[in-house]
Amino acid sequence: MVYRRTEKVETRQADTRADILDAARNQIAQHGFGGASMSAIAREADVATGTLYRYFENKDALFIATYKQLGEKEMDVIHRIATHSGPSSAVERLALAITTFISRALKSRRLSASLIGEPVSPQIDAARIKMRELHTDIYERIIIDGIKAGSLPEQNTRIGASAIAGAIVSVMAGPLAPENRPVDAQQIDEATKALITFCVAAIRPNRKSDIAF
């Protein structure tokens, strides 16, 4: 007789997996990848350490799953902004996407810094490359829409989008990185405005900004 998991068992297993991922996120947010131990994650998830390995082959597998879950969630948020079909222009959508990304990332500076650039493993680096492609896709969609609407000049959309994604990550890993210094709301606002101005100028040169800060 072939054993088939019941819906109740599958639901319980899905809940346990979600609890483990939540615990991993919290540990990374507090201690970074390097300080997030499997035993601490198990305690926070209220499971035995051995249970972690029933759901994830090893620590790298757990970290990759955590990274993908968090990254895809953020990409989904700004993708909805990029594909907004309302009256906002491409430049306005770009400004909103950048502002949203920065504000959400700064809710947990340590977590964001770890996700963006903490040295972990080649597997995490590979996941970052894929996530960077998704990030670039979003800004390329905005640029293409702007060109079609006539608000942006013809240009290499992939290069422009890559530059925007890179600039955002560089600001998060540089001026707004947690190890640099505390930042207040005014400093965050000034950094975000400067970043938006830079990105808009990169894809729409020789035009006065029409973004109302």
CNS distance restraints for C-alpha pairs under 8 A (distance, minus, plus):
assign (resid   5 and name CA) (resid   9 and name CA) 6.06 0.50 0.50
assign (resid   5 and name CA) (resid  10 and name CA) 6.43 0.50 0.50
assign (resid   6 and name CA) (resid  10 and name CA) 6.27 0.50 0.50
assign (resid   7 and name CA) (resid  11 and name CA) 6.04 0.50 0.50
assign (resid   8 and name CA) (resid  12 and name CA) 6.20 0.50 0.50
assign (resid   9 and name CA) (resid  13 and name CA) 6.15 0.50 0.50
assign (resid  10 and name CA) (resid  14 and name CA) 6.08 0.50 0.50
assign (resid  11 and name CA) (resid  15 and name CA) 6.14 0.50 0.50
assign (resid  12 and name CA) (resid  16 and name CA) 6.17 0.50 0.50
assign (resid  13 and name CA) (resid  17 and name CA) 6.14 0.50 0.50
assign (resid  14 and name CA) (resid  18 and name CA) 6.16 0.50 0.50
assign (resid  15 and name CA) (resid  19 and name CA) 6.14 0.50 0.50
assign (resid  16 and name CA) (resid  20 and name CA) 6.23 0.50 0.50
assign (resid  16 and name CA) (resid  45 and name CA) 7.93 0.50 0.50
assign (resid  17 and name CA) (resid  21 and name CA) 6.30 0.50 0.50
assign (resid  17 and name CA) (resid  55 and name CA) 6.74 0.50 0.50
assign (resid  18 and name CA) (resid  22 and name CA) 6.13 0.50 0.50
assign (resid  19 and name CA) (resid  23 and name CA) 6.12 0.50 0.50
assign (resid  19 and name CA) (resid  45 and name CA) 5.44 0.50 0.50
assign (resid  20 and name CA) (resid  24 and name CA) 6.12 0.50 0.50
assign (resid  20 and name CA) (resid  41 and name CA) 6.93 0.50 0.50
assign (resid  20 and name CA) (resid  42 and name CA) 7.10 0.50 0.50
assign (resid  20 and name CA) (resid  45 and name CA) 5.26 0.50 0.50
assign (resid  20 and name CA) (resid  52 and name CA) 7.35 0.50 0.50
assign (resid  21 and name CA) (resid  25 and name CA) 6.15 0.50 0.50
assign (resid  21 and name CA) (resid  62 and name CA) 7.53 0.50 0.50
assign (resid  21 and name CA) (resid  65 and name CA) 7.64 0.50 0.50
assign (resid  21 and name CA) (resid  66 and name CA) 5.76 0.50 0.50
assign (resid  22 and name CA) (resid  26 and name CA) 6.29 0.50 0.50
assign (resid  22 and name CA) (resid  45 and name CA) 7.63 0.50 0.50
assign (resid  23 and name CA) (resid  27 and name CA) 6.17 0.50 0.50
assign (resid  23 and name CA) (resid  41 and name CA) 5.36 0.50 0.50
assign (resid  23 and name CA) (resid  42 and name CA) 7.57 0.50 0.50
assign (resid  23 and name CA) (resid  44 and name CA) 5.54 0.50 0.50
assign (resid  23 and name CA) (resid  45 and name CA) 5.40 0.50 0.50
assign (resid  24 and name CA) (resid  28 and name CA) 6.10 0.50 0.50
assign (resid  24 and name CA) (resid  36 and name CA) 7.24 0.50 0.50
assign (resid  24 and name CA) (resid  41 and name CA) 5.52 0.50 0.50
assign (resid  24 and name CA) (resid  62 and name CA) 7.80 0.50 0.50
assign (resid  24 and name CA) (resid  63 and name CA) 7.46 0.50 0.50
assign (resid  24 and name CA) (resid  66 and name CA) 6.85 0.50 0.50
assign (resid  25 and name CA) (resid  29 and name CA) 6.06 0.50 0.50
assign (resid  25 and name CA) (resid  66 and name CA) 6.56 0.50 0.50
assign (resid  25 and name CA) (resid 111 and name CA) 7.82 0.50 0.50
assign (resid  26 and name CA) (resid  30 and name CA) 6.26 0.50 0.50
assign (resid  27 and name CA) (resid  31 and name CA) 5.85 0.50 0.50
assign (resid  27 and name CA) (resid  32 and name CA) 7.07 0.50 0.50
assign (resid  27 and name CA) (resid  33 and name CA) 7.99 0.50 0.50
assign (resid  27 and name CA) (resid  35 and name CA) 7.73 0.50 0.50
assign (resid  27 and name CA) (resid  36 and name CA) 5.22 0.50 0.50
assign (resid  27 and name CA) (resid  37 and name CA) 7.96 0.50 0.50
assign (resid  27 and name CA) (resid  40 and name CA) 7.49 0.50 0.50
assign (resid  27 and name CA) (resid  41 and name CA) 6.58 0.50 0.50
assign (resid  28 and name CA) (resid  32 and name CA) 4.21 0.50 0.50
assign (resid  28 and name CA) (resid  33 and name CA) 5.23 0.50 0.50
assign (resid  28 and name CA) (resid  35 and name CA) 7.24 0.50 0.50
assign (resid  28 and name CA) (resid  36 and name CA) 5.54 0.50 0.50
assign (resid  28 and name CA) (resid 110 and name CA) 7.96 0.50 0.50
assign (resid  28 and name CA) (resid 111 and name CA) 6.06 0.50 0.50
assign (resid  28 and name CA) (resid 114 and name CA) 7.38 0.50 0.50
assign (resid  29 and name CA) (resid 108 and name CA) 6.78 0.50 0.50
assign (resid  29 and name CA) (resid 110 and name CA) 5.52 0.50 0.50
assign (resid  29 and name CA) (resid 111 and name CA) 4.09 0.50 0.50
assign (resid  29 and name CA) (resid 112 and name CA) 7.88 0.50 0.50
assign (resid  29 and name CA) (resid 114 and name CA) 7.83 0.50 0.50
assign (resid  30 and name CA) (resid 110 and name CA) 6.95 0.50 0.50
assign (resid  30 and name CA) (resid 111 and name CA) 7.34 0.50 0.50
assign (resid  31 and name CA) (resid  35 and name CA) 4.75 0.50 0.50
assign (resid  31 and name CA) (resid  36 and name CA) 5.84 0.50 0.50
assign (resid  31 and name CA) (resid 110 and name CA) 7.89 0.50 0.50
assign (resid  32 and name CA) (resid  36 and name CA) 6.22 0.50 0.50
assign (resid  32 and name CA) (resid 110 and name CA) 6.88 0.50 0.50
assign (resid  32 and name CA) (resid 111 and name CA) 6.69 0.50 0.50
assign (resid  32 and name CA) (resid 114 and name CA) 5.66 0.50 0.50
assign (resid  32 and name CA) (resid 118 and name CA) 7.74 0.50 0.50
assign (resid  33 and name CA) (resid  63 and name CA) 7.78 0.50 0.50
assign (resid  33 and name CA) (resid 114 and name CA) 6.58 0.50 0.50
assign (resid  33 and name CA) (resid 118 and name CA) 7.33 0.50 0.50
assign (resid  33 and name CA) (resid 120 and name CA) 6.80 0.50 0.50
assign (resid  34 and name CA) (resid 120 and name CA) 7.27 0.50 0.50
assign (resid  36 and name CA) (resid  40 and name CA) 6.86 0.50 0.50
assign (resid  36 and name CA) (resid  41 and name CA) 7.05 0.50 0.50
assign (resid  37 and name CA) (resid  41 and name CA) 6.26 0.50 0.50
assign (resid  38 and name CA) (resid  42 and name CA) 6.07 0.50 0.50
assign (resid  38 and name CA) (resid  49 and name CA) 6.64 0.50 0.50
assign (resid  38 and name CA) (resid  52 and name CA) 7.70 0.50 0.50
assign (resid  38 and name CA) (resid  59 and name CA) 6.97 0.50 0.50
assign (resid  39 and name CA) (resid  43 and name CA) 6.24 0.50 0.50
assign (resid  39 and name CA) (resid  49 and name CA) 5.64 0.50 0.50
assign (resid  40 and name CA) (resid  44 and name CA) 6.26 0.50 0.50
assign (resid  41 and name CA) (resid  45 and name CA) 6.09 0.50 0.50
assign (resid  42 and name CA) (resid  46 and name CA) 5.89 0.50 0.50
assign (resid  42 and name CA) (resid  47 and name CA) 5.19 0.50 0.50
assign (resid  42 and name CA) (resid  48 and name CA) 5.85 0.50 0.50
assign (resid  42 and name CA) (resid  49 and name CA) 5.13 0.50 0.50
assign (resid  42 and name CA) (resid  51 and name CA) 7.91 0.50 0.50
assign (resid  42 and name CA) (resid  52 and name CA) 6.86 0.50 0.50
assign (resid  43 and name CA) (resid  47 and name CA) 6.27 0.50 0.50
assign (resid  43 and name CA) (resid  48 and name CA) 7.33 0.50 0.50
assign (resid  43 and name CA) (resid  49 and name CA) 7.74 0.50 0.50
assign (resid  47 and name CA) (resid  51 and name CA) 6.32 0.50 0.50
assign (resid  47 and name CA) (resid  52 and name CA) 7.69 0.50 0.50
assign (resid  48 and name CA) (resid  52 and name CA) 7.24 0.50 0.50
assign (resid  49 and name CA) (resid  53 and name CA) 7.47 0.50 0.50
assign (resid  50 and name CA) (resid  54 and name CA) 6.97 0.50 0.50
assign (resid  51 and name CA) (resid  55 and name CA) 6.91 0.50 0.50
assign (resid  52 and name CA) (resid  56 and name CA) 5.96 0.50 0.50
assign (resid  53 and name CA) (resid  57 and name CA) 5.29 0.50 0.50
assign (resid  53 and name CA) (resid  58 and name CA) 6.21 0.50 0.50
assign (resid  56 and name CA) (resid  61 and name CA) 5.69 0.50 0.50
assign (resid  56 and name CA) (resid  62 and name CA) 5.55 0.50 0.50
assign (resid  57 and name CA) (resid  61 and name CA) 6.01 0.50 0.50
assign (resid  57 and name CA) (resid  62 and name CA) 7.64 0.50 0.50
assign (resid  58 and name CA) (resid  62 and name CA) 6.51 0.50 0.50
assign (resid  59 and name CA) (resid  63 and name CA) 6.16 0.50 0.50
assign (resid  60 and name CA) (resid  64 and name CA) 6.00 0.50 0.50
assign (resid  60 and name CA) (resid 121 and name CA) 7.58 0.50 0.50
assign (resid  60 and name CA) (resid 123 and name CA) 7.37 0.50 0.50
assign (resid  60 and name CA) (resid 124 and name CA) 7.73 0.50 0.50
assign (resid  61 and name CA) (resid  65 and name CA) 6.16 0.50 0.50
assign (resid  62 and name CA) (resid  66 and name CA) 6.14 0.50 0.50
assign (resid  63 and name CA) (resid  67 and name CA) 5.99 0.50 0.50
assign (resid  63 and name CA) (resid 124 and name CA) 7.68 0.50 0.50
assign (resid  64 and name CA) (resid  68 and name CA) 6.07 0.50 0.50
assign (resid  64 and name CA) (resid 123 and name CA) 7.33 0.50 0.50
assign (resid  64 and name CA) (resid 124 and name CA) 5.95 0.50 0.50
assign (resid  64 and name CA) (resid 127 and name CA) 7.13 0.50 0.50
assign (resid  65 and name CA) (resid  69 and name CA) 6.09 0.50 0.50
assign (resid  66 and name CA) (resid  70 and name CA) 6.22 0.50 0.50
assign (resid  67 and name CA) (resid  71 and name CA) 5.89 0.50 0.50
assign (resid  67 and name CA) (resid 115 and name CA) 6.67 0.50 0.50
assign (resid  67 and name CA) (resid 124 and name CA) 7.89 0.50 0.50
assign (resid  67 and name CA) (resid 127 and name CA) 7.90 0.50 0.50
assign (resid  68 and name CA) (resid  72 and name CA) 5.77 0.50 0.50
assign (resid  68 and name CA) (resid 127 and name CA) 7.31 0.50 0.50
assign (resid  68 and name CA) (resid 131 and name CA) 7.92 0.50 0.50
assign (resid  69 and name CA) (resid  73 and name CA) 6.22 0.50 0.50
assign (resid  70 and name CA) (resid  74 and name CA) 6.48 0.50 0.50
assign (resid  71 and name CA) (resid  75 and name CA) 6.18 0.50 0.50
assign (resid  71 and name CA) (resid 131 and name CA) 6.91 0.50 0.50
assign (resid  72 and name CA) (resid  76 and name CA) 5.99 0.50 0.50
assign (resid  72 and name CA) (resid 131 and name CA) 7.65 0.50 0.50
assign (resid  73 and name CA) (resid  77 and name CA) 6.52 0.50 0.50
assign (resid  74 and name CA) (resid  78 and name CA) 6.62 0.50 0.50
assign (resid  74 and name CA) (resid 101 and name CA) 7.39 0.50 0.50
assign (resid  75 and name CA) (resid  79 and name CA) 5.84 0.50 0.50
assign (resid  75 and name CA) (resid 134 and name CA) 7.17 0.50 0.50
assign (resid  75 and name CA) (resid 135 and name CA) 6.51 0.50 0.50
assign (resid  76 and name CA) (resid  80 and name CA) 6.27 0.50 0.50
assign (resid  77 and name CA) (resid  81 and name CA) 6.84 0.50 0.50
assign (resid  78 and name CA) (resid  82 and name CA) 6.18 0.50 0.50
assign (resid  78 and name CA) (resid  97 and name CA) 5.38 0.50 0.50
assign (resid  78 and name CA) (resid 100 and name CA) 7.23 0.50 0.50
assign (resid  78 and name CA) (resid 101 and name CA) 7.01 0.50 0.50
assign (resid  78 and name CA) (resid 138 and name CA) 7.44 0.50 0.50
assign (resid  79 and name CA) (resid  83 and name CA) 6.18 0.50 0.50
assign (resid  79 and name CA) (resid 138 and name CA) 5.77 0.50 0.50
assign (resid  80 and name CA) (resid  84 and name CA) 6.06 0.50 0.50
assign (resid  81 and name CA) (resid  93 and name CA) 6.33 0.50 0.50
assign (resid  81 and name CA) (resid  96 and name CA) 7.33 0.50 0.50
assign (resid  81 and name CA) (resid  97 and name CA) 6.13 0.50 0.50
assign (resid  82 and name CA) (resid  93 and name CA) 6.09 0.50 0.50
assign (resid  82 and name CA) (resid  94 and name CA) 7.25 0.50 0.50
assign (resid  82 and name CA) (resid  97 and name CA) 7.04 0.50 0.50
assign (resid  82 and name CA) (resid 138 and name CA) 6.26 0.50 0.50
assign (resid  82 and name CA) (resid 139 and name CA) 7.21 0.50 0.50
assign (resid  82 and name CA) (resid 141 and name CA) 6.81 0.50 0.50
assign (resid  82 and name CA) (resid 142 and name CA) 5.73 0.50 0.50
assign (resid  83 and name CA) (resid 141 and name CA) 7.65 0.50 0.50
assign (resid  83 and name CA) (resid 142 and name CA) 7.61 0.50 0.50
assign (resid  84 and name CA) (resid  88 and name CA) 7.96 0.50 0.50
assign (resid  84 and name CA) (resid  93 and name CA) 7.90 0.50 0.50
assign (resid  88 and name CA) (resid  92 and name CA) 5.85 0.50 0.50
assign (resid  88 and name CA) (resid  93 and name CA) 6.39 0.50 0.50
assign (resid  89 and name CA) (resid  93 and name CA) 6.19 0.50 0.50
assign (resid  89 and name CA) (resid 146 and name CA) 7.22 0.50 0.50
assign (resid  89 and name CA) (resid 151 and name CA) 7.83 0.50 0.50
assign (resid  90 and name CA) (resid  94 and name CA) 6.10 0.50 0.50
assign (resid  90 and name CA) (resid 142 and name CA) 5.53 0.50 0.50
assign (resid  90 and name CA) (resid 143 and name CA) 6.69 0.50 0.50
assign (resid  90 and name CA) (resid 145 and name CA) 6.46 0.50 0.50
assign (resid  90 and name CA) (resid 146 and name CA) 4.96 0.50 0.50
assign (resid  90 and name CA) (resid 151 and name CA) 7.47 0.50 0.50
assign (resid  91 and name CA) (resid  95 and name CA) 6.20 0.50 0.50
assign (resid  91 and name CA) (resid 142 and name CA) 7.93 0.50 0.50
assign (resid  91 and name CA) (resid 146 and name CA) 7.48 0.50 0.50
assign (resid  91 and name CA) (resid 200 and name CA) 6.82 0.50 0.50
assign (resid  91 and name CA) (resid 211 and name CA) 7.71 0.50 0.50
assign (resid  92 and name CA) (resid  96 and name CA) 6.17 0.50 0.50
assign (resid  92 and name CA) (resid 211 and name CA) 6.82 0.50 0.50
assign (resid  93 and name CA) (resid  97 and name CA) 5.97 0.50 0.50
assign (resid  93 and name CA) (resid 142 and name CA) 7.26 0.50 0.50
assign (resid  94 and name CA) (resid  98 and name CA) 6.19 0.50 0.50
assign (resid  94 and name CA) (resid 139 and name CA) 7.24 0.50 0.50
assign (resid  94 and name CA) (resid 142 and name CA) 6.78 0.50 0.50
assign (resid  94 and name CA) (resid 196 and name CA) 7.92 0.50 0.50
assign (resid  94 and name CA) (resid 200 and name CA) 7.95 0.50 0.50
assign (resid  95 and name CA) (resid  99 and name CA) 6.08 0.50 0.50
assign (resid  95 and name CA) (resid 196 and name CA) 5.86 0.50 0.50
assign (resid  95 and name CA) (resid 211 and name CA) 7.77 0.50 0.50
assign (resid  96 and name CA) (resid 100 and name CA) 5.94 0.50 0.50
assign (resid  97 and name CA) (resid 101 and name CA) 6.08 0.50 0.50
assign (resid  98 and name CA) (resid 102 and name CA) 6.15 0.50 0.50
assign (resid  98 and name CA) (resid 168 and name CA) 7.51 0.50 0.50
assign (resid  98 and name CA) (resid 192 and name CA) 7.61 0.50 0.50
assign (resid  98 and name CA) (resid 196 and name CA) 6.95 0.50 0.50
assign (resid  99 and name CA) (resid 103 and name CA) 6.04 0.50 0.50
assign (resid  99 and name CA) (resid 192 and name CA) 6.46 0.50 0.50
assign (resid 100 and name CA) (resid 104 and name CA) 6.02 0.50 0.50
assign (resid 101 and name CA) (resid 105 and name CA) 6.03 0.50 0.50
assign (resid 102 and name CA) (resid 106 and name CA) 6.10 0.50 0.50
assign (resid 102 and name CA) (resid 172 and name CA) 7.66 0.50 0.50
assign (resid 102 and name CA) (resid 192 and name CA) 7.29 0.50 0.50
assign (resid 103 and name CA) (resid 107 and name CA) 6.68 0.50 0.50
assign (resid 104 and name CA) (resid 108 and name CA) 7.92 0.50 0.50
assign (resid 105 and name CA) (resid 109 and name CA) 6.43 0.50 0.50
assign (resid 105 and name CA) (resid 112 and name CA) 5.67 0.50 0.50
assign (resid 106 and name CA) (resid 112 and name CA) 7.27 0.50 0.50
assign (resid 108 and name CA) (resid 112 and name CA) 6.21 0.50 0.50
assign (resid 109 and name CA) (resid 113 and name CA) 6.01 0.50 0.50
assign (resid 109 and name CA) (resid 177 and name CA) 6.82 0.50 0.50
assign (resid 109 and name CA) (resid 178 and name CA) 5.69 0.50 0.50
assign (resid 110 and name CA) (resid 114 and name CA) 6.20 0.50 0.50
assign (resid 110 and name CA) (resid 177 and name CA) 7.94 0.50 0.50
assign (resid 110 and name CA) (resid 178 and name CA) 6.09 0.50 0.50
assign (resid 111 and name CA) (resid 115 and name CA) 6.20 0.50 0.50
assign (resid 112 and name CA) (resid 116 and name CA) 6.00 0.50 0.50
assign (resid 112 and name CA) (resid 172 and name CA) 7.96 0.50 0.50
assign (resid 113 and name CA) (resid 117 and name CA) 6.09 0.50 0.50
assign (resid 113 and name CA) (resid 118 and name CA) 6.70 0.50 0.50
assign (resid 113 and name CA) (resid 172 and name CA) 7.19 0.50 0.50
assign (resid 113 and name CA) (resid 173 and name CA) 6.27 0.50 0.50
assign (resid 113 and name CA) (resid 177 and name CA) 6.42 0.50 0.50
assign (resid 113 and name CA) (resid 178 and name CA) 7.28 0.50 0.50
assign (resid 114 and name CA) (resid 118 and name CA) 4.61 0.50 0.50
assign (resid 116 and name CA) (resid 128 and name CA) 7.64 0.50 0.50
assign (resid 116 and name CA) (resid 169 and name CA) 7.08 0.50 0.50
assign (resid 116 and name CA) (resid 173 and name CA) 7.18 0.50 0.50
assign (resid 117 and name CA) (resid 173 and name CA) 7.26 0.50 0.50
assign (resid 120 and name CA) (resid 124 and name CA) 6.46 0.50 0.50
assign (resid 120 and name CA) (resid 125 and name CA) 7.66 0.50 0.50
assign (resid 121 and name CA) (resid 125 and name CA) 6.36 0.50 0.50
assign (resid 122 and name CA) (resid 126 and name CA) 6.16 0.50 0.50
assign (resid 123 and name CA) (resid 127 and name CA) 6.34 0.50 0.50
assign (resid 124 and name CA) (resid 128 and name CA) 6.15 0.50 0.50
assign (resid 125 and name CA) (resid 129 and name CA) 6.38 0.50 0.50
assign (resid 126 and name CA) (resid 130 and name CA) 6.54 0.50 0.50
assign (resid 127 and name CA) (resid 131 and name CA) 6.21 0.50 0.50
assign (resid 128 and name CA) (resid 132 and name CA) 5.98 0.50 0.50
assign (resid 129 and name CA) (resid 133 and name CA) 6.39 0.50 0.50
assign (resid 130 and name CA) (resid 134 and name CA) 6.55 0.50 0.50
assign (resid 131 and name CA) (resid 135 and name CA) 6.19 0.50 0.50
assign (resid 132 and name CA) (resid 136 and name CA) 6.08 0.50 0.50
assign (resid 132 and name CA) (resid 165 and name CA) 7.42 0.50 0.50
assign (resid 133 and name CA) (resid 137 and name CA) 6.09 0.50 0.50
assign (resid 134 and name CA) (resid 138 and name CA) 6.52 0.50 0.50
assign (resid 135 and name CA) (resid 139 and name CA) 6.91 0.50 0.50
assign (resid 135 and name CA) (resid 165 and name CA) 6.33 0.50 0.50
assign (resid 136 and name CA) (resid 140 and name CA) 6.12 0.50 0.50
assign (resid 136 and name CA) (resid 158 and name CA) 7.48 0.50 0.50
assign (resid 136 and name CA) (resid 161 and name CA) 5.27 0.50 0.50
assign (resid 136 and name CA) (resid 162 and name CA) 5.26 0.50 0.50
assign (resid 136 and name CA) (resid 164 and name CA) 7.73 0.50 0.50
assign (resid 136 and name CA) (resid 165 and name CA) 5.76 0.50 0.50
assign (resid 137 and name CA) (resid 141 and name CA) 6.21 0.50 0.50
assign (resid 137 and name CA) (resid 158 and name CA) 8.00 0.50 0.50
assign (resid 137 and name CA) (resid 161 and name CA) 7.25 0.50 0.50
assign (resid 138 and name CA) (resid 142 and name CA) 6.69 0.50 0.50
assign (resid 138 and name CA) (resid 161 and name CA) 7.89 0.50 0.50
assign (resid 139 and name CA) (resid 143 and name CA) 6.30 0.50 0.50
assign (resid 139 and name CA) (resid 161 and name CA) 4.99 0.50 0.50
assign (resid 139 and name CA) (resid 162 and name CA) 7.93 0.50 0.50
assign (resid 139 and name CA) (resid 164 and name CA) 7.30 0.50 0.50
assign (resid 139 and name CA) (resid 165 and name CA) 7.47 0.50 0.50
assign (resid 140 and name CA) (resid 144 and name CA) 6.07 0.50 0.50
assign (resid 140 and name CA) (resid 157 and name CA) 5.64 0.50 0.50
assign (resid 140 and name CA) (resid 158 and name CA) 6.00 0.50 0.50
assign (resid 140 and name CA) (resid 160 and name CA) 7.35 0.50 0.50
assign (resid 140 and name CA) (resid 161 and name CA) 4.85 0.50 0.50
assign (resid 141 and name CA) (resid 145 and name CA) 6.19 0.50 0.50
assign (resid 142 and name CA) (resid 146 and name CA) 6.22 0.50 0.50
assign (resid 143 and name CA) (resid 147 and name CA) 6.25 0.50 0.50
assign (resid 143 and name CA) (resid 152 and name CA) 7.16 0.50 0.50
assign (resid 143 and name CA) (resid 157 and name CA) 6.29 0.50 0.50
assign (resid 143 and name CA) (resid 160 and name CA) 7.96 0.50 0.50
assign (resid 143 and name CA) (resid 161 and name CA) 7.39 0.50 0.50
assign (resid 143 and name CA) (resid 203 and name CA) 7.66 0.50 0.50
assign (resid 144 and name CA) (resid 148 and name CA) 6.24 0.50 0.50
assign (resid 144 and name CA) (resid 157 and name CA) 6.69 0.50 0.50
assign (resid 145 and name CA) (resid 149 and name CA) 6.13 0.50 0.50
assign (resid 146 and name CA) (resid 150 and name CA) 6.10 0.50 0.50
assign (resid 146 and name CA) (resid 151 and name CA) 5.18 0.50 0.50
assign (resid 146 and name CA) (resid 152 and name CA) 5.00 0.50 0.50
assign (resid 147 and name CA) (resid 151 and name CA) 6.03 0.50 0.50
assign (resid 147 and name CA) (resid 152 and name CA) 4.65 0.50 0.50
assign (resid 147 and name CA) (resid 153 and name CA) 5.82 0.50 0.50
assign (resid 147 and name CA) (resid 154 and name CA) 6.13 0.50 0.50
assign (resid 148 and name CA) (resid 152 and name CA) 7.99 0.50 0.50
assign (resid 152 and name CA) (resid 203 and name CA) 7.10 0.50 0.50
assign (resid 152 and name CA) (resid 204 and name CA) 5.77 0.50 0.50
assign (resid 153 and name CA) (resid 203 and name CA) 7.74 0.50 0.50
assign (resid 153 and name CA) (resid 204 and name CA) 6.59 0.50 0.50
assign (resid 155 and name CA) (resid 160 and name CA) 7.79 0.50 0.50
assign (resid 155 and name CA) (resid 203 and name CA) 7.75 0.50 0.50
assign (resid 156 and name CA) (resid 160 and name CA) 6.34 0.50 0.50
assign (resid 157 and name CA) (resid 161 and name CA) 6.01 0.50 0.50
assign (resid 158 and name CA) (resid 162 and name CA) 5.98 0.50 0.50
assign (resid 159 and name CA) (resid 163 and name CA) 6.10 0.50 0.50
assign (resid 160 and name CA) (resid 164 and name CA) 6.33 0.50 0.50
assign (resid 160 and name CA) (resid 202 and name CA) 7.10 0.50 0.50
assign (resid 160 and name CA) (resid 203 and name CA) 6.17 0.50 0.50
assign (resid 161 and name CA) (resid 165 and name CA) 6.25 0.50 0.50
assign (resid 162 and name CA) (resid 166 and name CA) 6.02 0.50 0.50
assign (resid 163 and name CA) (resid 167 and name CA) 6.01 0.50 0.50
assign (resid 164 and name CA) (resid 168 and name CA) 6.28 0.50 0.50
assign (resid 164 and name CA) (resid 199 and name CA) 5.80 0.50 0.50
assign (resid 165 and name CA) (resid 169 and name CA) 6.38 0.50 0.50
assign (resid 166 and name CA) (resid 170 and name CA) 6.02 0.50 0.50
assign (resid 167 and name CA) (resid 171 and name CA) 6.22 0.50 0.50
assign (resid 167 and name CA) (resid 195 and name CA) 7.55 0.50 0.50
assign (resid 167 and name CA) (resid 199 and name CA) 7.78 0.50 0.50
assign (resid 168 and name CA) (resid 172 and name CA) 6.31 0.50 0.50
assign (resid 168 and name CA) (resid 195 and name CA) 7.28 0.50 0.50
assign (resid 169 and name CA) (resid 173 and name CA) 6.02 0.50 0.50
assign (resid 170 and name CA) (resid 174 and name CA) 5.73 0.50 0.50
assign (resid 171 and name CA) (resid 175 and name CA) 5.53 0.50 0.50
assign (resid 171 and name CA) (resid 176 and name CA) 6.10 0.50 0.50
assign (resid 171 and name CA) (resid 177 and name CA) 7.79 0.50 0.50
assign (resid 171 and name CA) (resid 195 and name CA) 7.87 0.50 0.50
assign (resid 172 and name CA) (resid 176 and name CA) 4.96 0.50 0.50
assign (resid 172 and name CA) (resid 177 and name CA) 5.60 0.50 0.50
assign (resid 173 and name CA) (resid 177 and name CA) 4.95 0.50 0.50
assign (resid 174 and name CA) (resid 180 and name CA) 7.68 0.50 0.50
assign (resid 175 and name CA) (resid 180 and name CA) 7.01 0.50 0.50
assign (resid 176 and name CA) (resid 180 and name CA) 7.30 0.50 0.50
assign (resid 176 and name CA) (resid 183 and name CA) 7.29 0.50 0.50
assign (resid 176 and name CA) (resid 188 and name CA) 7.67 0.50 0.50
assign (resid 177 and name CA) (resid 181 and name CA) 7.65 0.50 0.50
assign (resid 178 and name CA) (resid 182 and name CA) 6.88 0.50 0.50
assign (resid 183 and name CA) (resid 187 and name CA) 5.90 0.50 0.50
assign (resid 183 and name CA) (resid 188 and name CA) 6.62 0.50 0.50
assign (resid 184 and name CA) (resid 188 and name CA) 6.33 0.50 0.50
assign (resid 185 and name CA) (resid 189 and name CA) 6.10 0.50 0.50
assign (resid 186 and name CA) (resid 190 and name CA) 6.12 0.50 0.50
assign (resid 187 and name CA) (resid 191 and name CA) 6.06 0.50 0.50
assign (resid 188 and name CA) (resid 192 and name CA) 6.06 0.50 0.50
assign (resid 189 and name CA) (resid 193 and name CA) 6.15 0.50 0.50
assign (resid 190 and name CA) (resid 194 and name CA) 6.15 0.50 0.50
assign (resid 191 and name CA) (resid 195 and name CA) 6.12 0.50 0.50
assign (resid 192 and name CA) (resid 196 and name CA) 6.17 0.50 0.50
assign (resid 193 and name CA) (resid 197 and name CA) 6.13 0.50 0.50
assign (resid 193 and name CA) (resid 213 and name CA) 7.34 0.50 0.50
assign (resid 194 and name CA) (resid 198 and name CA) 6.17 0.50 0.50
assign (resid 195 and name CA) (resid 199 and name CA) 6.18 0.50 0.50
assign (resid 196 and name CA) (resid 200 and name CA) 6.02 0.50 0.50
assign (resid 197 and name CA) (resid 201 and name CA) 6.08 0.50 0.50
assign (resid 197 and name CA) (resid 209 and name CA) 7.30 0.50 0.50
assign (resid 198 and name CA) (resid 202 and name CA) 6.22 0.50 0.50
assign (resid 199 and name CA) (resid 203 and name CA) 6.66 0.50 0.50
assign (resid 200 and name CA) (resid 204 and name CA) 5.79 0.50 0.50
assign (resid 200 and name CA) (resid 205 and name CA) 7.74 0.50 0.50
assign (resid 200 and name CA) (resid 209 and name CA) 7.64 0.50 0.50
assign (resid 201 and name CA) (resid 205 and name CA) 4.88 0.50 0.50
assign (resid 201 and name CA) (resid 206 and name CA) 7.40 0.50 0.50
assign (resid 201 and name CA) (resid 207 and name CA) 7.52 0.50 0.50
assign (resid 201 and name CA) (resid 209 and name CA) 7.86 0.50 0.50
